Amino acid sequence: MTKSIGNGARPGSEGTELATAWTLPNLITIVRFLGAPLFVWFITQQRYGAAVLTLCIVGSTDWVDGYIARRLHQVSVVGKWLDPLADRTALIVVAVTFVVDGIAPAWLVWAIVIPDVLLIINALVLFRGPLHLPVATIGKVRTALLLVGAPLLLLHRVEGFGQEWILIVAQGLLAAGCALHLAAFYAYFTAAHRKYRLERAEQQSCRS
């Protein structure tokens, strides 16, 4: 059972949104979820090299699942909310773990977690439940910067990779990622209110 949509299709072609959750891209996204606790375990064991490799795999799946979904026409209803949820979970877990282990300063957590909490509260107040908006380009760039900066910052702790330039590049990428995270928060927040106003206007028009 499918329905035609534009999301995930190549330009000039129609895509299909699958009703089933059992697709290859969704299985890859689940691997991203499983990578989060594995990463935490490696950090607790101070196995920083393995933790860096785990982060690289987790980060690559964010691109791989989207590519496969489009290439194999396996864009699904579940995948549209599962993929951004996996992104959020990975970012929050990595940020909290970095701060707890002393790898990154506390502002990294606040810059990532607080905007996401506000978006959740905003959706609950306006729509009485979760709101699934299209993933903005700025959100994807934000995620890419954070998922590249984080492994580099951790790489600085691996024996033989303690060069100062790695630390500087990592901190720059994370700072840029956090700045875009705040910009994405503003974009999603305003988009939610626009959708709410449109729905209210349509409801009032139907009553009149």
MARBAGU-754551 format. One record per residue: residue number from 1; x, y, z of N, C-alpha, C in turn. Coordinates in Angstrom, 3 decimals, always signed. Example, Ala and Ser with C-alpha at 12.3 -4.5 7.8 and 13.67 -1.06 7.14 Angstrom:
1_+13.190_-5.690_+7.800_+12.300_-4.500_+7.800_+13.200_-3.300_+7.800
2_+12.850_-2.250_+7.080_+13.670_-1.060_+7.140_+12.900_+0.030_+7.870
end
This chain:
1_+0.860_-1.194_+0.000_+0.000_+0.000_+0.000_+0.885_+1.228_+0.000
2_+0.768_+2.071_-1.013_+1.612_+3.250_-1.139_+0.782_+4.440_-1.540
3_+1.406_+5.593_-1.385_+0.769_+6.801_-1.896_+1.850_+7.709_-2.458
4_+1.502_+8.458_-3.478_+2.488_+9.286_-4.155_+2.811_+10.510_-3.333
5_+4.096_+10.831_-3.264_+4.560_+12.042_-2.597_+5.721_+12.594_-3.400
6_+6.191_+13.770_-3.013_+7.341_+14.343_-3.690_+8.623_+14.146_-2.928
7_+8.524_+13.902_-1.619_+9.707_+13.805_-0.785_+10.500_+12.547_-1.117
8_+11.822_+12.717_-1.282_+12.690_+11.581_-1.522_+12.793_+11.185_-2.974
9_+12.062_+11.814_-3.861_+12.121_+11.448_-5.274_+13.178_+12.271_-5.982
10_+13.658_+11.727_-7.079_+14.571_+12.512_-7.907_+13.808_+13.643_-8.563
11_+14.516_+14.750_-8.907_+13.835_+15.857_-9.562_+13.162_+15.403_-10.834
12_+11.907_+15.788_-10.964_+11.177_+15.458_-12.174_+10.540_+14.099_-12.155
13_+10.634_+13.373_-11.011_+10.026_+12.049_-10.939_+9.186_+11.947_-9.698
14_+8.312_+10.942_-9.652_+7.465_+10.733_-8.501_+8.101_+9.712_-7.575
15_+7.976_+9.947_-6.265_+8.456_+8.996_-5.292_+7.274_+8.259_-4.700
16_+7.559_+7.225_-3.929_+6.508_+6.479_-3.264_+6.825_+6.429_-1.783
17_+5.801_+6.591_-0.984_+5.949_+6.532_+0.462_+5.357_+5.207_+0.928
18_+6.195_+4.295_+1.368_+5.757_+2.960_+1.738_+5.107_+2.960_+3.115
19_+4.062_+2.160_+3.260_+3.380_+2.054_+4.551_+4.113_+1.097_+5.482
20_+4.874_+0.150_+4.935_+5.571_-0.821_+5.762_+6.803_-0.197_+6.424
21_+7.099_-0.664_+7.640_+8.291_-0.178_+8.348_+9.507_-1.027_+8.019
22_+9.286_-2.207_+7.401_+10.380_-3.135_+7.156_+11.061_-2.826_+5.833
23_+11.908_-1.804_+5.865_+12.689_-1.431_+4.694_+14.159_-1.416_+5.084
24_+15.025_-1.541_+4.092_+16.466_-1.524_+4.349_+16.922_-0.204_+4.983
25_+16.457_+0.956_+4.502_+16.862_+2.208_+5.147_+16.473_+2.263_+6.627
26_+15.294_+1.768_+6.980_+14.871_+1.787_+8.378_+15.732_+0.861_+9.234
27_+16.154_-0.267_+8.676_+17.046_-1.171_+9.406_+18.396_-0.501_+9.663
28_+18.875_+0.277_+8.677_+20.128_+1.010_+8.857_+19.957_+2.089_+9.924
29_+18.799_+2.732_+9.940_+18.529_+3.742_+10.964_+18.522_+3.118_+12.355
30_+17.992_+1.903_+12.470_+17.990_+1.202_+13.757_+19.421_+0.924_+14.214
31_+20.301_+0.628_+13.263_+21.717_+0.444_+13.598_+22.267_+1.717_+14.231
32_+21.812_+2.875_+13.743_+22.237_+4.151_+14.321_+21.791_+4.266_+15.774
33_+20.575_+3.822_+16.058_+20.096_+3.801_+17.442_+20.986_+2.898_+18.306
34_+21.303_+1.703_+17.813_+22.100_+0.748_+18.587_+23.532_+1.239_+18.782
35_+24.001_+2.090_+17.867_+25.352_+2.610_+17.995_+25.530_+3.547_+19.171
36_+24.447_+4.192_+19.620_+24.546_+5.146_+20.723_+24.980_+4.487_+22.037
37_+24.290_+3.424_+22.504_+24.750_+2.787_+23.742_+26.123_+2.127_+23.604
38_+26.445_+1.622_+22.408_+27.766_+1.039_+22.184_+28.849_+2.103_+22.334
39_+28.574_+3.290_+21.810_+29.510_+4.406_+21.944_+29.727_+4.760_+23.413
40_+28.643_+4.838_+24.181_+28.756_+5.167_+25.609_+29.606_+4.128_+26.330
41_+29.392_+2.849_+25.998_+30.160_+1.786_+26.652_+31.644_+1.916_+26.351
42_+31.996_+2.222_+25.106_+33.404_+2.402_+24.751_+34.021_+3.557_+25.529
43_+33.273_+4.650_+25.702_+33.783_+5.797_+26.452_+34.020_+5.424_+27.903
44_+33.084_+4.695_+28.508_+33.256_+4.300_+29.913_+34.479_+3.400_+30.097
45_+34.829_+2.656_+29.051_+36.009_+1.785_+29.096_+37.274_+2.506_+28.627
46_+37.123_+3.802_+28.301_+38.223_+4.629_+27.786_+38.856_+4.020_+26.528
47_+38.035_+3.364_+25.746_+38.472_+2.824_+24.459_+38.116_+3.857_+23.385
48_+38.894_+4.922_+23.362_+38.553_+6.073_+22.529_+38.663_+5.785_+21.036
49_+39.601_+4.930_+20.663_+39.720_+4.572_+19.250_+38.472_+3.872_+18.739
50_+37.969_+2.917_+19.517_+36.745_+2.207_+19.142_+35.547_+3.147_+19.163
51_+35.541_+4.096_+20.105_+34.442_+5.065_+20.181_+34.437_+5.971_+18.954
52_+35.621_+6.374_+18.487_+35.720_+7.188_+17.267_+35.174_+6.418_+16.077
53_+35.555_+5.144_+15.945_+35.072_+4.313_+14.838_+33.551_+4.175_+14.892
54_+33.009_+3.994_+16.102_+31.555_+3.881_+16.260_+30.862_+5.162_+15.817
55_+31.416_+6.300_+16.201_+30.823_+7.578_+15.801_+30.864_+7.759_+14.287
56_+31.951_+7.342_+13.669_+32.050_+7.454_+12.205_+30.991_+6.597_+11.515
57_+30.777_+5.388_+12.040_+29.759_+4.500_+11.463_+28.365_+5.097_+11.671
58_+28.111_+5.583_+12.892_+26.816_+6.200_+13.188_+26.569_+7.396_+12.275
59_+27.593_+8.225_+12.095_+27.441_+9.395_+11.234_+27.217_+9.035_+9.785
60_+27.905_+7.992_+9.306_+27.756_+7.607_+7.895_+26.375_+7.039_+7.603
61_+25.762_+6.369_+8.587_+24.436_+5.805_+8.349_+23.395_+6.887_+8.097
62_+23.646_+8.115_+8.595_+22.698_+9.197_+8.370_+22.598_+9.530_+6.887
63_+23.717_+9.391_+6.171_+23.706_+9.631_+4.728_+23.269_+8.381_+3.972
64_+23.755_+7.219_+4.423_+23.502_+5.965_+3.718_+22.019_+5.633_+3.667
65_+21.313_+5.750_+4.814_+19.901_+5.360_+4.804_+19.067_+6.257_+3.900
66_+19.390_+7.553_+3.880_+18.670_+8.465_+2.996_+18.938_+8.179_+1.530
67_+20.204_+7.871_+1.213_+20.566_+7.577_-0.180_+19.860_+6.317_-0.661
68_+19.890_+5.275_+0.175_+19.265_+4.011_-0.212_+17.748_+4.176_-0.347
69_+17.155_+4.957_+0.560_+15.705_+5.170_+0.497_+15.306_+5.787_-0.837
70_+16.094_+6.753_-1.305_+15.783_+7.397_-2.581_+16.134_+6.496_-3.765
71_+17.289_+5.849_-3.672_+17.771_+5.033_-4.787_+16.878_+3.822_-5.036
72_+16.432_+3.184_-3.941_+15.611_+1.979_-4.068_+14.127_+2.272_-3.942
73_+13.777_+3.557_-3.890_+12.371_+3.966_-3.754_+11.738_+3.329_-2.511
74_+12.453_+3.440_-1.388_+11.979_+2.859_-0.138_+11.743_+3.942_+0.926
75_+11.345_+5.134_+0.501_+10.939_+6.164_+1.450_+9.657_+5.684_+2.128
76_+9.630_+5.667_+3.445_+8.480_+5.115_+4.171_+7.915_+6.113_+5.173
77_+6.688_+5.872_+5.574_+6.034_+6.712_+6.582_+6.830_+6.671_+7.878
78_+7.232_+5.472_+8.277_+8.001_+5.321_+9.518_+9.365_+5.989_+9.392
79_+10.005_+5.815_+8.260_+11.338_+6.371_+8.066_+11.378_+7.880_+8.164
80_+10.282_+8.542_+7.785_+10.252_+10.003_+7.792_+10.349_+10.572_+9.203
81_+9.862_+9.817_+10.220_+10.021_+10.309_+11.596_+11.115_+9.565_+12.345
82_+11.433_+8.316_+11.898_+12.461_+7.537_+12.578_+13.851_+8.114_+12.341
83_+14.119_+8.572_+11.113_+15.441_+9.100_+10.773_+15.789_+10.336_+11.597
84_+14.946_+11.385_+11.634_+15.293_+12.539_+12.473_+15.336_+12.205_+13.961
85_+14.517_+11.238_+14.403_+14.561_+10.823_+15.805_+15.907_+10.186_+16.128
86_+16.423_+9.372_+15.200_+17.732_+8.755_+15.394_+18.826_+9.815_+15.432
87_+18.707_+10.832_+14.563_+19.668_+11.938_+14.571_+19.687_+12.627_+15.927
88_+18.482_+12.978_+16.425_+18.370_+13.671_+17.712_+18.945_+12.828_+18.844
89_+18.599_+11.536_+18.846_+19.069_+10.653_+19.907_+20.586_+10.558_+19.910
90_+21.167_+10.385_+18.725_+22.622_+10.276_+18.626_+23.303_+11.555_+19.092
91_+22.792_+12.699_+18.650_+23.404_+13.973_+19.028_+23.349_+14.202_+20.528
92_+22.194_+13.934_+21.131_+22.040_+14.175_+22.567_+22.911_+13.217_+23.378
93_+22.910_+11.938_+23.001_+23.724_+10.953_+23.719_+25.200_+11.303_+23.633
94_+25.663_+11.657_+22.439_+27.072_+12.012_+22.260_+27.416_+13.267_+23.059
95_+26.566_+14.288_+22.994_+26.839_+15.529_+23.696_+26.908_+15.314_+25.207
96_+25.926_+14.600_+25.755_+25.903_+14.347_+27.205_+27.122_+13.530_+27.619
97_+27.452_+12.507_+26.850_+28.604_+11.660_+27.174_+29.906_+12.455_+27.137
98_+30.038_+13.331_+26.153_+31.237_+14.165_+26.052_+31.395_+15.058_+27.280
99_+30.293_+15.662_+27.709_+30.358_+16.576_+28.853_+30.647_+15.803_+30.137
100_+29.964_+14.677_+30.337_+30.172_+13.865_+31.548_+31.615_+13.373_+31.633
101_+32.186_+12.990_+30.502_+33.552_+12.464_+30.484_+34.600_+13.574_+30.449
102_+34.164_+14.832_+30.376_+35.104_+15.943_+30.359_+35.748_+16.192_+29.010
103_+35.178_+15.615_+27.948_+35.742_+15.801_+26.613_+35.350_+17.155_+26.038
104_+34.140_+17.614_+26.374_+33.626_+18.889_+25.845_+33.006_+19.692_+26.986
105_+32.905_+21.012_+26.818_+32.291_+21.864_+27.856_+30.783_+21.695_+27.921
106_+30.187_+22.131_+29.027_+28.751_+21.941_+29.265_+27.885_+22.675_+28.251
107_+28.393_+23.756_+27.660_+27.562_+24.520_+26.721_+27.147_+23.680_+25.512
108_+27.922_+22.623_+25.221_+27.573_+21.770_+24.090_+26.224_+21.090_+24.328
109_+25.996_+20.634_+25.556_+24.724_+19.996_+25.887_+23.586_+20.992_+25.841
110_+23.789_+22.159_+26.483_+22.701_+23.148_+26.549_+22.328_+23.630_+25.151
111_+23.317_+23.816_+24.288_+23.040_+24.319_+22.935_+22.273_+23.311_+22.098
112_+22.406_+22.025_+22.415_+21.726_+20.980_+21.650_+20.412_+20.570_+22.297
113_+20.422_+20.360_+23.617_+19.261_+19.797_+24.297_+18.132_+20.812_+24.484
114_+18.463_+22.027_+24.944_+17.419_+23.008_+25.251_+16.550_+23.337_+24.032
115_+17.119_+23.627_+22.851_+16.253_+23.880_+21.685_+15.342_+22.710_+21.354
116_+15.856_+21.467_+21.478_+15.022_+20.305_+21.175_+13.883_+20.167_+22.175
117_+14.156_+20.423_+23.449_+13.102_+20.358_+24.467_+12.034_+21.410_+24.189
118_+12.455_+22.610_+23.801_+11.500_+23.677_+23.493_+10.637_+23.313_+22.290
119_+11.230_+22.663_+21.288_+10.451_+22.249_+20.121_+9.409_+21.204_+20.500
120_+9.776_+20.286_+21.379_+8.831_+19.256_+21.826_+7.674_+19.897_+22.585
121_+7.998_+20.816_+23.497_+6.950_+21.506_+24.267_+6.052_+22.312_+23.340
122_+6.667_+22.987_+22.355_+5.907_+23.790_+21.405_+4.915_+22.929_+20.626
123_+5.355_+21.744_+20.180_+4.475_+20.840_+19.433_+3.341_+20.324_+20.310
124_+3.644_+20.021_+21.574_+2.611_+19.524_+22.487_+1.562_+20.591_+22.769
125_+1.994_+21.831_+22.901_+1.062_+22.924_+23.183_+0.188_+23.217_+21.971
126_+0.789_+23.273_+20.785_+0.037_+23.652_+19.581_-0.766_+22.502_+18.999
127_-0.185_+21.292_+18.990_-0.809_+20.181_+18.259_-1.181_+18.995_+19.155
128_-0.940_+19.128_+20.451_-1.259_+18.066_+21.415_-0.558_+16.745_+21.073
129_+0.592_+16.840_+20.437_+1.319_+15.632_+20.075_+2.523_+15.992_+19.230
130_+3.282_+14.990_+18.775_+4.472_+15.243_+17.963_+4.123_+15.858_+16.613
131_+5.007_+16.713_+16.120_+4.814_+17.362_+14.830_+5.939_+16.929_+13.903
132_+5.596_+16.370_+12.750_+6.589_+15.892_+11.804_+6.682_+16.861_+10.631
133_+7.706_+17.721_+10.673_+7.934_+18.685_+9.602_+9.013_+18.147_+8.661
134_+9.000_+18.566_+7.400_+10.069_+18.162_+6.481_+11.432_+18.581_+7.022
135_+12.427_+17.718_+6.845_+13.770_+18.017_+7.343_+14.373_+19.129_+6.489
136_+14.712_+20.241_+7.129_+15.287_+21.382_+6.417_+16.750_+21.110_+6.089
137_+17.234_+21.745_+5.023_+18.637_+21.585_+4.625_+19.566_+22.015_+5.736
138_+19.210_+23.100_+6.422_+20.056_+23.590_+7.506_+20.170_+22.552_+8.612
139_+19.103_+21.767_+8.808_+19.147_+20.713_+9.815_+20.104_+19.601_+9.431
140_+20.114_+19.239_+8.155_+21.033_+18.208_+7.684_+22.490_+18.668_+7.772
141_+22.735_+19.933_+7.404_+24.102_+20.464_+7.490_+24.544_+20.514_+8.943
142_+23.636_+20.943_+9.819_+23.918_+20.967_+11.252_+24.338_+19.595_+11.769
143_+23.560_+18.582_+11.389_+23.849_+17.220_+11.838_+25.197_+16.750_+11.312
144_+25.492_+17.061_+10.040_+26.764_+16.656_+9.444_+27.945_+17.291_+10.182
145_+27.847_+18.582_+10.491_+28.932_+19.266_+11.202_+29.166_+18.657_+12.581
146_+28.077_+18.380_+13.287_+28.214_+17.822_+14.635_+28.753_+16.395_+14.600
147_+28.309_+15.611_+13.616_+28.746_+14.217_+13.541_+30.134_+14.060_+12.923
148_+30.699_+15.152_+12.387_+32.096_+15.141_+11.957_+32.978_+15.740_+13.052
149_+32.498_+16.812_+13.665_+33.264_+17.462_+14.723_+33.442_+16.588_+15.952
150_+32.405_+15.821_+16.302_+32.470_+14.982_+17.503_+33.565_+13.911_+17.410
151_+33.631_+13.132_+16.309_+34.720_+12.142_+16.224_+36.107_+12.785_+16.232
152_+36.234_+13.957_+15.603_+37.534_+14.634_+15.601_+37.935_+15.049_+17.011
153_+36.967_+15.559_+17.767_+37.261_+15.966_+19.144_+37.692_+14.759_+19.969
154_+37.039_+13.638_+19.744_+37.382_+12.413_+20.461_+38.713_+11.846_+19.971
155_+38.976_+12.012_+18.666_+40.226_+11.520_+18.086_+41.433_+12.162_+18.770
156_+41.258_+13.386_+19.244_+42.344_+14.094_+19.915_+42.805_+13.351_+21.170
157_+41.947_+12.483_+21.713_+42.306_+11.708_+22.914_+42.949_+10.367_+22.582
158_+42.914_+9.983_+21.326_+43.508_+8.716_+20.920_+45.023_+8.866_+20.829
159_+45.727_+7.879_+21.332_+47.186_+7.935_+21.331_+47.719_+8.095_+19.912
160_+48.593_+9.086_+19.736_+49.177_+9.366_+18.434_+48.439_+10.424_+17.638
161_+47.278_+10.880_+18.162_+46.489_+11.898_+17.464_+46.245_+13.125_+18.351
162_+47.206_+13.452_+19.169_+47.030_+14.571_+20.102_+47.448_+15.917_+19.536
163_+47.502_+16.037_+18.220_+47.932_+17.309_+17.609_+46.923_+18.421_+17.897
164_+47.454_+19.611_+18.080_+46.617_+20.752_+18.424_+45.649_+21.118_+17.306
165_+46.060_+20.944_+16.046_+45.198_+21.348_+14.934_+43.915_+20.515_+14.883
166_+44.009_+19.244_+15.313_+42.805_+18.399_+15.341_+41.796_+18.964_+16.327
167_+42.290_+19.398_+17.482_+41.411_+19.973_+18.501_+40.760_+21.262_+18.008
168_+41.549_+22.106_+17.334_+41.036_+23.392_+16.844_+39.957_+23.171_+15.780
169_+40.222_+22.266_+14.834_+39.241_+21.979_+13.779_+37.968_+21.400_+14.376
170_+38.120_+20.472_+15.316_+36.961_+19.848_+15.952_+36.107_+20.869_+16.685
171_+36.739_+21.736_+17.450_+35.993_+22.764_+18.192_+35.296_+23.731_+17.240
172_+35.952_+24.063_+16.120_+35.332_+24.948_+15.138_+34.101_+24.320_+14.504
173_+34.193_+23.039_+14.149_+33.052_+22.341_+13.545_+31.892_+22.231_+14.539
174_+32.200_+21.916_+15.786_+31.149_+21.796_+16.794_+30.484_+23.140_+17.065
175_+31.287_+24.208_+17.114_+30.718_+25.541_+17.334_+29.798_+25.926_+16.174
176_+30.246_+25.647_+14.935_+29.412_+25.943_+13.766_+28.150_+25.085_+13.771
177_+28.293_+23.818_+14.159_+27.139_+22.937_+14.230_+26.117_+23.413_+15.254
178_+26.589_+23.874_+16.407_+25.674_+24.378_+17.442_+24.978_+25.652_+16.973
179_+25.717_+26.519_+16.248_+25.108_+27.742_+15.718_+23.999_+27.399_+14.727
180_+24.251_+26.427_+13.856_+23.221_+26.008_+12.896_+22.077_+25.281_+13.599
181_+22.388_+24.625_+14.709_+21.335_+23.968_+15.475_+20.345_+25.009_+15.996
182_+20.859_+26.135_+16.475_+19.988_+27.213_+16.942_+19.203_+27.817_+15.776
183_+19.870_+27.943_+14.610_+19.171_+28.465_+13.434_+18.074_+27.492_+12.984
184_+18.371_+26.190_+13.036_+17.368_+25.189_+12.668_+16.203_+25.218_+13.655
185_+16.518_+25.417_+14.931_+15.465_+25.526_+15.942_+14.505_+26.665_+15.590
186_+15.047_+27.804_+15.205_+14.208_+28.943_+14.840_+13.356_+28.610_+13.612
187_+13.960_+27.934_+12.620_+13.231_+27.587_+11.394_+12.079_+26.634_+11.697
188_+12.333_+25.602_+12.496_+11.282_+24.631_+12.833_+10.212_+25.252_+13.729
189_+10.652_+26.111_+14.647_+9.709_+26.754_+15.572_+8.725_+27.633_+14.803
190_+9.246_+28.453_+13.904_+8.375_+29.338_+13.119_+7.517_+28.534_+12.132
191_+8.072_+27.437_+11.567_+7.303_+26.599_+10.652_+6.127_+25.953_+11.377
192_+6.345_+25.550_+12.623_+5.266_+24.948_+13.413_+4.137_+25.954_+13.638
193_+4.497_+27.201_+13.931_+3.470_+28.218_+14.173_+2.743_+28.587_+12.882
194_+3.457_+28.570_+11.745_+2.786_+28.823_+10.465_+1.779_+27.732_+10.169
195_+2.170_+26.489_+10.399_+1.256_+25.371_+10.169_+0.046_+25.467_+11.093
196_+0.265_+25.852_+12.327_-0.832_+25.980_+13.288_-1.820_+27.053_+12.840
197_-1.290_+28.192_+12.390_-2.170_+29.280_+11.938_-2.963_+28.864_+10.705
198_-2.318_+28.147_+9.772_-3.010_+27.688_+8.566_-4.131_+26.708_+8.913
199_-3.855_+25.792_+9.833_-4.874_+24.827_+10.233_-6.042_+25.512_+10.932
200_-5.744_+26.495_+11.760_-6.812_+27.229_+12.434_-7.664_+27.996_+11.431
201_-6.990_+28.617_+10.426_-7.710_+29.358_+9.407_-8.603_+28.435_+8.589
202_-8.107_+27.226_+8.274_-8.921_+26.266_+7.506_-10.127_+25.798_+8.318
203_-9.923_+25.572_+9.615_-11.023_+25.146_+10.480_-12.103_+26.227_+10.571
204_-11.675_+27.477_+10.716_-12.628_+28.575_+10.803_-13.363_+28.766_+9.480
205_-12.644_+28.543_+8.352_-13.275_+28.666_+7.045_-14.340_+27.584_+6.837
206_-14.063_+26.372_+7.332_-15.039_+25.271_+7.185_-16.279_+25.526_+8.031
207_-16.135_+26.179_+9.159_-17.279_+26.441_+10.051_-18.175_+27.556_+9.515
208_-17.537_+28.491_+8.759_-18.291_+29.644_+8.247_-18.891_+29.362_+6.885
end
